[in-house]
């Protein structure tokens, strides 16, 4: 099935599956494990692949990568987004928080079963500008968490359905959107300066540019498609989710444990 998306979404482009591909997935995952000093980048990889399974079980979690300038958060997000196309990078991501809420909502709907990165949440400017930014974040991230959206009326008062995110949202920013309830719908990863290994980041960027990451995703999708019995996949996902829940601490917000298990 061919798709033809416009603007920044045209960078969603996977190569054909390649059965003779011999790059070791364990080596790629090791790079991501080494990228941050706490291994948290593996959760970002989990977000990329969890997004593709939204067809079977809808994703109700977003990932928010927070850090000040110089923490390489956008470059890291670019490597994760590159699983969906070699032209994605830290300077070429699908969306930016400066766009309107309507635009972000529609793009999150179009990016079905895929990761959708929204870059650079910075709550600066006039009070009205800051308020609008937090309002848009509330709208978009809550829609992901609740799998619901805002219905609208056309000019003839006919009901037009809501645009609900159909993949998984990865957001980056120096600031974090307001609201405990909203934050509970996200896995927030905060990066400190010096926590990112730049040599490993460079190696991952080269893998992205060489289409290695997109090839891994293409092969994964081909493998899943061969087993795409909805009940079988759902049962496997439930089992894996339960196993991860057992390994997580019981303290803290129940939804946070569920969110982490979803990515793991």
KOLBASE-788736 format. One line per field, with one value per residue (C-alpha): residue number from 1; residue in three letters; x, y, z. Coordinates in steps of 0.25 Angstrom, whole numbers, plus 5000, padded with zeros to 4 digits. Layout:
! KOLBASE-788736
num = c(NUM_...)
residuo = c(ala_...)
X = c(X_...)
Y = c(Y_...)
Z = c(Z_...)
This chain:
! KOLBASE-788736
num = c(1_2_3_4_5_6_7_8_9_10_11_12_13_14_15_16_17_18_19_20_21_22_23_24_25_26_27_28_29_30_31_32_33_34_35_36_37_38_39_40_41_42_43_44_45_46_47_48_49_50_51_52_53_54_55_56_57_58_59_60_61_62_63_64_65_66_67_68_69_70_71_72_73_74_75_76_77_78_79_80_81_82_83_84_85_86_87_88_89_90_91_92_93_94_95_96_97_98_99_100_101_102_103_104_105_106_107_108_109_110_111_112_113_114_115_116_117_118_119_120_121_122_123_124_125_126_127_128_129_130_131_132_133_134_135_136_137_138_139_140_141_142_143_144_145_146_147_148_149_150_151_152_153_154_155_156_157_158_159_160_161_162_163_164_165_166_167_168_169_170_171_172_173_174_175_176_177_178_179_180_181_182_183_184_185_186_187_188_189_190_191_192_193_194_195_196_197_198_199_200_201_202_203_204_205_206_207_208_209_210_211_212_213_214_215_216_217_218_219_220_221_222_223_224_225_226_227_228_229_230_231_232_233_234_235_236_237_238_239_240_241_242_243_244_245_246_247_248_249_250_251_252_253_254_255_256_257_258_259_260_261_262_263_264)
residuo = c(unk_unk_unk_unk_unk_unk_unk_unk_unk_unk_unk_unk_unk_unk_unk_unk_unk_unk_unk_unk_unk_unk_unk_unk_unk_unk_unk_unk_unk_unk_unk_unk_unk_unk_unk_unk_unk_unk_unk_unk_unk_unk_unk_unk_unk_unk_unk_unk_unk_unk_unk_unk_unk_unk_unk_unk_unk_unk_unk_unk_unk_unk_unk_unk_unk_unk_unk_unk_unk_unk_unk_unk_unk_unk_unk_unk_unk_unk_unk_unk_unk_unk_unk_unk_unk_unk_unk_unk_unk_unk_unk_unk_unk_unk_unk_unk_unk_unk_unk_unk_unk_unk_unk_unk_unk_unk_unk_unk_unk_unk_unk_unk_unk_unk_unk_unk_unk_unk_unk_unk_unk_unk_unk_unk_unk_unk_unk_unk_unk_unk_unk_unk_unk_unk_unk_unk_unk_unk_unk_unk_unk_unk_unk_unk_unk_unk_unk_unk_unk_unk_unk_unk_unk_unk_unk_unk_unk_unk_unk_unk_unk_unk_unk_unk_unk_unk_unk_unk_unk_unk_unk_unk_unk_unk_unk_unk_unk_unk_unk_unk_unk_unk_unk_unk_unk_unk_unk_unk_unk_unk_unk_unk_unk_unk_unk_unk_unk_unk_unk_unk_unk_unk_unk_unk_unk_unk_unk_unk_unk_unk_unk_unk_unk_unk_unk_unk_unk_unk_unk_unk_unk_unk_unk_unk_unk_unk_unk_unk_unk_unk_unk_unk_unk_unk_unk_unk_unk_unk_unk_unk_unk_unk_unk_unk_unk_unk_unk_unk_unk_unk_unk_unk_unk_unk_unk_unk_unk_unk_unk_unk_unk_unk_unk_unk)
X = c(5000_5006_5003_5006_5007_5009_5020_5028_5020_5025_5038_5031_5037_5041_5050_5044_5046_5060_5061_5076_5078_5088_5091_5090_5078_5085_5096_5087_5079_5093_5096_5082_5085_5099_5093_5088_5095_5083_5079_5066_5067_5063_5049_5049_5052_5040_5031_5035_5031_5019_5014_5013_5004_4993_4985_4984_4983_4982_4993_4989_5003_5011_5026_5032_5047_5051_5064_5071_5078_5091_5085_5083_5069_5064_5076_5072_5057_5062_5069_5056_5048_5058_5052_5041_5050_5064_5061_5057_5067_5068_5066_5055_5044_5029_5024_5027_5019_5019_5008_4993_4986_4977_4989_4996_4983_4981_4995_4995_4982_4989_5001_4994_5002_5014_5022_5019_5029_5026_5038_5042_5032_5037_5027_5032_5026_5014_5004_4994_5005_5009_4995_4992_5004_5000_4985_4990_4999_4987_4978_4988_4994_4981_4975_4986_4984_4969_4968_4957_4956_4947_4936_4933_4921_4923_4917_4904_4904_4906_4915_4929_4937_4949_4963_4969_4984_4985_5000_5008_5013_5028_5029_5042_5044_5051_5038_5028_5013_5005_4995_4998_4986_4993_5007_5001_4997_5012_5025_5034_5049_5058_5072_5083_5095_5106_5096_5097_5109_5112_5120_5109_5099_5108_5108_5093_5091_5100_5091_5079_5085_5089_5074_5078_5068_5057_5061_5059_5045_5042_5046_5039_5026_5027_5029_5017_5009_5012_5006_4995_4984_4978_4974_4988_4996_4987_4989_5004_5004_4995_5005_5017_5010_5007_5021_5027_5017_5022_5036_5032_5031_5017_5019_5015_5003_4997_4996_5011_5014_5004_5011_5025_5020_5014_5027_5035)
Y = c(5000_5013_5026_5040_5050_5065_5074_5069_5056_5052_5048_5036_5026_5012_5003_4990_4978_4971_4957_4957_4968_4964_4976_4971_4977_4975_4984_4995_4993_4994_5007_5013_5007_5014_5027_5032_5029_5023_5015_5022_5023_5009_5014_5023_5011_5005_5017_5015_5001_5002_5012_5002_4993_5003_4996_4984_4992_5007_5014_5023_5029_5040_5041_5055_5057_5069_5076_5090_5094_5086_5073_5067_5064_5068_5061_5048_5050_5051_5037_5031_5037_5032_5018_5023_5029_5033_5047_5050_5056_5066_5077_5070_5065_5064_5075_5087_5093_5106_5100_5102_5092_5088_5085_5076_5069_5066_5061_5052_5046_5044_5037_5024_5013_5022_5031_5046_5055_5069_5077_5089_5092_5105_5113_5127_5140_5148_5142_5139_5132_5123_5120_5116_5107_5100_5099_5092_5083_5079_5077_5068_5060_5058_5053_5043_5038_5037_5033_5044_5057_5069_5067_5079_5084_5088_5101_5094_5089_5075_5067_5065_5054_5057_5055_5045_5041_5028_5025_5030_5044_5047_5062_5070_5083_5091_5092_5082_5085_5088_5079_5066_5059_5062_5058_5045_5042_5043_5037_5049_5046_5058_5059_5066_5073_5063_5051_5048_5041_5049_5038_5028_5039_5041_5026_5026_5038_5031_5018_5027_5034_5020_5016_5005_5009_5010_4996_4990_4996_4991_4977_4977_4982_4970_4960_4966_4966_4951_4948_4959_4951_4962_4952_4946_4959_4965_4953_4954_4968_4966_4955_4964_4976_4968_4962_4977_4982_4971_4976_4991_4997_4997_5011_5023_5026_5014_5020_5022_5008_5004_5015_5009_4995_4999_5004_4993)
Z = c(5000_4996_5003_4999_5010_5009_5015_5027_5027_5014_5021_5026_5016_5019_5010_5005_5015_5013_5017_5015_5024_5034_5043_5058_5065_5078_5074_5070_5084_5091_5085_5090_5103_5104_5098_5112_5125_5131_5119_5117_5102_5101_5106_5094_5085_5092_5088_5073_5072_5082_5072_5061_5070_5072_5061_5071_5084_5084_5091_5103_5106_5101_5103_5107_5106_5114_5115_5114_5102_5100_5105_5091_5093_5079_5073_5081_5076_5062_5063_5069_5058_5048_5050_5041_5030_5027_5024_5039_5048_5059_5049_5041_5050_5047_5056_5065_5076_5069_5060_5063_5072_5060_5051_5062_5064_5050_5047_5060_5053_5040_5046_5048_5055_5055_5064_5063_5069_5073_5076_5085_5095_5101_5110_5107_5102_5106_5116_5105_5097_5109_5112_5097_5097_5110_5105_5092_5099_5108_5096_5088_5099_5106_5093_5092_5107_5106_5092_5090_5083_5080_5071_5062_5054_5039_5033_5031_5045_5041_5051_5047_5055_5064_5060_5070_5071_5064_5067_5079_5081_5085_5090_5093_5101_5111_5119_5123_5121_5133_5140_5149_5142_5128_5133_5138_5123_5119_5122_5125_5123_5127_5122_5129_5123_5120_5121_5106_5100_5088_5081_5082_5077_5065_5062_5063_5054_5044_5045_5043_5030_5024_5026_5036_5046_5036_5030_5044_5045_5031_5035_5048_5041_5031_5042_5050_5037_5036_5050_5049_5056_5065_5076_5076_5076_5087_5095_5093_5097_5109_5114_5112_5118_5131_5132_5131_5142_5151_5150_5153_5167_5173_5178_5171_5161_5156_5142_5142_5144_5133_5123_5126_5124_5111_5106_5111)
